[in-house]
Amino acid sequence: MDEHTFQCPYCWETVSMLLDSSISEQQYIEDCEVCCNPIEITVHFDDQVLVGFQAESIEQ
C-alpha cells in the first residue's frame, strides 16, 4: 500500500489515502474525509509504481 495526498476537487483541502499498488488500474468513488463529497478516483500503476492519478468531482 502506498500513501498518496491530493487536493479535494470540492473543498480544496489536502486529503491522504492509501492506494493498492498490486492492482494496475483502478477506478472507484470515495468520499472526501473533510467535506464528505464523492470523488471519482482513477489510478494507474506500472510495475507497482504510480504513473497516473486523478481525483475528480462527480457531476450532480
Secondary structure, 3 states (H helix, E strand, C coil): CEEEEEECCCCCCEEEEEECCCCCEEEEEEECCCCCCEEEEEEEEECCEEEEEEEEECCC
